Amino acid sequence: MFLTIKGKVKAGKRRGRKLGFPTINIPVPKKIKKKDWGIYFSLVRIGDKIYPGVTHLGPVKTFSLRPATCETHLLAVRHNLYHRLVEKRLIFRFREVERFPSIRQLKKQIKKDIKAARKFFGL
């Protein structure tokens, strides 16, 4: 069963962009529980197109940020999507949300996650 989250893209803290991995962020609905947190391979519908991505759902532990966020790094698109309505289908949780001891280690893990997602989607 897939977890689907819809919402309008909003500006975040821009940490992903600063790290070299821009994300699209939407509010986390109240229906999302702690058991749903994780890092997912995802498909994102924007208008009539669907794009593969990697989605972080949960608190950003490395930066001690709460509450939970829903941030997706799209693998195949780099457009300004602020205020666009998107639907994120979280299709496979492949790891838990973690706290990393350094930004360097976080970036290293994000690169691994993106590589795994590219393989998963055949890109």
C-alpha positions in Angstrom: 0.0 0.0 0.0 1.3 3.4 -1.0 1.2 6.5 1.2 0.0 9.5 -0.8 0.4 13.1 0.4 -0.9 16.1 -1.5 -0.2 19.8 -1.0 1.1 23.0 -2.4 4.9 23.4 -2.6 6.1 25.9 0.0 9.4 27.5 0.7 11.5 25.6 3.3 14.7 26.4 5.0 16.6 25.9 1.7 19.0 23.5 3.4 18.7 20.9 0.7 19.6 23.5 -2.0 22.6 24.7 0.0 23.8 21.1 0.4 23.4 20.6 -3.4 20.2 18.6 -3.3 17.2 21.0 -3.8 13.8 19.7 -2.5 10.2 20.5 -2.9 8.4 20.8 0.4 4.8 20.4 1.3 3.0 20.5 4.7 2.7 17.2 6.5 -1.0 16.3 7.0 -2.2 15.4 10.5 -2.9 11.9 9.4 0.8 11.1 9.1 2.0 9.3 12.2 5.5 8.6 13.6 5.3 5.0 12.2 5.2 6.5 8.7 8.4 8.5 9.0 11.3 7.4 6.8 13.1 7.9 3.5 11.1 6.7 0.5 11.4 6.2 -3.2 8.6 8.3 -4.5 6.7 9.4 -7.6 5.5 13.0 -7.7 2.6 14.1 -9.9 2.9 17.7 -11.0 0.1 18.6 -13.4 -0.2 15.7 -15.9 3.4 14.6 -15.5 5.0 12.1 -13.0 8.6 12.4 -11.8 10.7 10.0 -9.7 12.2 11.2 -6.5 13.6 10.5 -3.0 11.3 11.8 -0.2 12.2 12.5 3.5 9.2 12.2 5.7 9.8 13.1 9.4 11.8 15.4 11.5 15.2 16.6 10.2 17.2 15.2 13.0 20.7 16.3 11.9 19.5 19.9 12.2 17.3 19.2 15.2 14.2 20.4 13.3 10.7 19.6 14.3 8.0 19.1 13.4 8.1 16.6 10.6 8.7 17.7 7.1 7.9 16.2 3.7 10.8 17.0 1.4 11.4 15.5 -2.0 14.5 15.7 -4.2 13.3 15.1 -7.8 15.6 13.0 -9.9 14.7 14.4 -13.3 13.4 18.0 -13.1 14.7 21.4 -11.9 11.9 23.9 -12.2 10.6 26.5 -9.8 7.6 24.7 -8.3 6.6 27.0 -5.5 2.9 27.2 -5.0 2.2 24.4 -7.4 -0.1 21.6 -6.2 1.7 18.3 -6.1 0.9 14.7 -5.2 3.6 12.6 -3.7 3.2 8.9 -3.8 5.6 7.3 -1.3 6.1 3.8 -2.9 8.9 2.2 -0.9 10.5 3.1 2.5 14.1 2.0 2.2 15.5 3.4 5.4 14.6 5.2 8.7 15.1 8.9 9.4 18.5 9.3 11.0 20.6 11.9 12.8 24.1 12.2 11.3 27.1 13.4 13.3 28.2 15.8 10.5 27.0 17.6 7.4 29.6 15.7 5.4 28.1 12.4 6.5 24.6 13.6 5.8 25.7 14.6 2.2 27.4 11.2 1.7 24.2 9.4 2.7 22.0 11.6 0.5 24.3 10.8 -2.5 23.8 7.0 -1.6 20.0 7.5 -1.4 19.9 9.2 -4.8 22.1 6.5 -6.4 19.8 3.8 -4.9 16.7 5.7 -6.2 18.2 6.0 -9.7 18.8 2.3 -9.7 15.3 1.5 -8.4 13.7 3.7 -11.1 16.1 2.4 -13.9 17.6 5.9 -14.5 
